[in-house]
Amino acid sequence: MKIHKLNPIHDPRWRRFIESHPQSSVFHTPEWLQALQRTYNYEASAVTTSAPGEELVNGLVFCAVESWVTGRRLVSLPFSDHCEPLVRSEEELREIVGELKPEVDAGRWKHVEIRQAAMVESAPENLTGASFCLHKLDLHPDLDKLMAGFHKTAVQQMIRRADREPLVCEEGRSESLLAKFYSLLVLTRQRQSLPPQPLAWFRNLAESLKDMLTVRVALKGDVPVAGILTVRYKSTLVYKYSCSNREFRNCGGTPFLLWKAIQSAKEEGKVELDMGRSDWDNPGLIEFKDRWSATRSTLNYFRYPKRPDKPTAWQSRAAKGILEHLPSAVLSRAGKLLYRHIG
């Protein structure tokens, strides 16, 4: 099998292909790839068996992560919960990946990684990887039925609490709204002992995705208490980022905003809420999504060659111990420096 490469940001065939493919997501779009390129300088490419000038029948999109820290890697796709290989069969996927393996074996790339959401019988030959929990909520039922399915105290009661406060929802993608959202994100990441993503990432997402993206911030008076960022694509709403001020955790800010997003999605005719991935060792996040009656599935990340061992428990604790004592300004600076190497 001969494979060909194309630029998915500029080649018009890619947009036509993903718009007609049932398994494409916002993470395949030229807009998402453009935001990755603008923020992290990742070069996007796609591989296909279709020759130049032919309409595409399949495609795997990658970003080249060039890092002196983590190595030169092909990732499908950085900072994207999943990016389905748009192929017609598992055999076709194996053959296309097989054509990339010599580049890895020759040392051009440290590894190739594919983040696959669909259930598969087995990983592509000689690929191994990690698995995560993926939650999706069916939006076909009417709003009353959806609400009835939510956890009575953790979701329904908190939404009613937010109405009594009362909280106000501000939504859009303006610079002032992004600033409120980002201030909450820094607080949240500091609480989690993690550096925040750079503000430029969110600015570039807003600029590239335009009206596909919505930022919502819950305000108690003039004080931002919670924020979420969602993205619309085709029939799906993607719940991508969430943040909050712990001092107002009993106000129901996040449930209030997510319910607002669901109501808006229903008005627009969306049929699915993609709540994103969770690590299996993060039971709190998994439980939060379970309480919305979202359905679990397994999200598989395949890598060639084999994924190296994860850091030991004491190494992870030591890293978090250092990060949790950094001032917010230093933590933000660390995020700006580190994220382009993580991919």
ABEGO torsion letter per residue (X at the ends): XBBBBBBAAABAAAAAAAAABAABBAAABAAAAAAAAAAAGBBBBBBBABBBGBBBABBBBBBBBBBAAAEBBBBOBBGBABBBBBBABAAAAAAAAAAAAAAAAAGABABBBBBBABBBABBBBGBBBBBBBBBBBBAABBAAAAAAABBAAAAAAAAAAAAAOBBBBBBEABAAAAAAAAAAAAAAAAAAGBBBBBAAAAAAAAAAAEAABBBBBBBBEABBABBBBBBBBEABBBBABBBBBAAAAAAGAAAAAAAAAAAAAAAAGBABBBAEBBBAABAAAAAAAAAAGBBBBBBBBBBOBBBBBBBBAAAAAAAAAAAAABBAAAAAAAAAAAAAAAX
